[in-house]
Amino acid sequence: TKRMQKVFAVSYSGDARFIFSGSDDHDVRIWKAAASAPLKPLLGPEKAKLEYAAALTERYGHVSEVRRVMRNRSLPKGVTSQQRVGEAVKKSRQRKEANVRKNSKKGAEPARKVERKQHIV
């Protein structure tokens, strides 16, 4: 959204119900992984409706229109692109550290840079 700054970290919760994103403005935002799923406990009719919808998508998943709709339900483009950028930065940093260790003398450990201090809320 317009309020968010650059996203530096994206992670799923342990039960994969939520997505956590950390941005440059020191905010952690919590998103529902399944945006249409309600957070409240479901009543009987609501639960039956969701189960029926899941059964329909499973039954008619081979139809091209249904496949297209199911395929396009994903994370926002900005979140996925920032996730890819973060992974590339992490791999680059790991490769650089491995090269420094590989090309330095035995027993001589290079001085490590202190990472930017982050506020933990």
C-alpha positions as CSV (number, residue, x, y, z in Angstrom):
1,T,0.0,0.0,0.0
2,K,1.0,3.6,-0.2
3,R,1.7,3.8,3.6
4,M,4.3,1.0,3.4
5,Q,7.9,1.6,2.8
6,K,10.3,-1.0,1.3
7,V,9.5,-4.5,2.5
8,F,12.6,-6.2,3.9
9,A,11.3,-9.4,5.4
10,V,8.3,-11.7,4.6
11,S,7.5,-14.8,6.5
12,Y,4.6,-17.2,7.0
13,S,3.3,-18.1,10.5
14,G,3.8,-21.7,11.8
15,D,0.3,-22.8,10.8
16,A,0.5,-20.9,7.4
17,R,-2.6,-18.8,8.2
18,F,-0.9,-15.5,8.3
19,I,1.9,-13.6,6.5
20,F,4.2,-11.2,8.4
21,S,5.9,-8.4,6.5
22,G,8.5,-6.1,7.9
23,S,9.1,-2.8,6.2
24,D,11.6,0.1,6.3
25,D,9.3,2.2,8.5
26,H,9.8,-0.3,11.3
27,D,6.3,-1.7,11.1
28,V,5.4,-5.3,11.1
29,R,2.1,-6.0,9.2
30,I,0.1,-9.1,9.6
31,W,-1.9,-10.3,6.6
32,K,-4.3,-13.3,6.2
33,A,-2.8,-15.9,3.9
34,A,-6.2,-16.8,2.6
35,A,-7.7,-13.3,2.2
36,S,-11.3,-14.5,1.9
37,A,-11.2,-16.8,5.0
38,P,-12.8,-15.3,8.1
39,L,-10.9,-15.1,11.4
40,K,-13.9,-15.8,13.6
41,P,-15.1,-19.3,14.5
42,L,-17.4,-20.5,11.8
43,L,-21.1,-21.3,12.4
44,G,-22.7,-24.4,10.8
45,P,-24.0,-22.7,7.6
46,E,-20.8,-20.7,7.0
47,K,-18.7,-23.8,7.4
48,A,-20.9,-25.8,5.1
49,K,-20.7,-23.0,2.5
50,L,-16.9,-22.9,2.6
51,E,-16.7,-26.7,2.4
52,Y,-19.1,-26.7,-0.6
53,A,-17.0,-24.1,-2.4
54,A,-13.8,-26.1,-1.8
55,A,-15.6,-29.2,-3.1
56,L,-16.7,-27.3,-6.3
57,T,-13.2,-26.1,-7.0
58,E,-11.8,-29.6,-6.5
59,R,-14.5,-31.1,-8.7
60,Y,-14.2,-28.5,-11.5
61,G,-10.5,-27.7,-11.1
62,H,-9.8,-29.2,-14.6
63,V,-11.9,-26.5,-16.3
64,S,-9.7,-23.8,-17.8
65,E,-11.6,-20.8,-16.4
66,V,-11.6,-22.3,-12.9
67,R,-7.9,-23.1,-13.2
68,R,-7.2,-19.5,-14.2
69,V,-9.1,-18.0,-11.3
70,M,-7.4,-20.4,-8.8
71,R,-4.0,-19.7,-10.3
72,N,-4.4,-15.9,-10.0
73,R,-5.2,-15.9,-6.3
74,S,-1.8,-15.3,-4.8
75,L,0.2,-12.8,-2.8
76,P,0.4,-9.2,-3.9
77,K,2.9,-8.5,-6.6
78,G,4.9,-6.1,-4.4
79,V,5.3,-8.7,-1.6
80,T,6.5,-11.5,-4.0
81,S,8.9,-9.2,-5.8
82,Q,10.4,-8.0,-2.5
83,Q,10.6,-11.5,-1.3
84,R,12.6,-12.5,-4.4
85,V,14.9,-9.4,-4.0
86,G,15.5,-10.3,-0.3
87,E,16.4,-13.9,-1.2
88,A,18.8,-12.6,-3.9
89,V,20.5,-10.2,-1.4
90,K,20.8,-13.0,1.1
91,K,22.4,-15.4,-1.4
92,S,24.8,-12.7,-2.6
93,R,25.9,-12.0,1.0
94,Q,26.4,-15.7,1.7
95,R,28.4,-16.1,-1.5
96,K,30.6,-13.1,-0.6
97,E,31.3,-14.4,2.9
98,A,32.2,-17.8,1.6
99,N,34.6,-16.2,-1.0
100,V,36.2,-14.1,1.7
101,R,36.7,-17.2,3.9
102,K,38.0,-19.2,1.0
103,N,40.5,-16.6,-0.1
104,S,41.9,-15.5,3.2
105,K,44.8,-17.0,5.1
106,K,44.3,-19.8,7.5
107,G,43.3,-18.6,11.0
108,A,42.9,-15.0,9.9
109,E,39.3,-14.1,10.2
110,P,38.3,-10.9,8.5
111,A,36.6,-8.2,10.5
112,R,32.9,-8.4,10.3
113,K,30.7,-5.4,9.7
114,V,28.1,-4.6,12.3
115,E,24.6,-4.8,10.8
116,R,22.3,-1.9,11.1
117,K,20.7,-1.8,14.5
118,Q,17.1,-2.7,14.2
119,H,14.4,-1.7,16.6
120,I,12.6,-4.8,18.0
121,V,9.0,-4.1,19.0
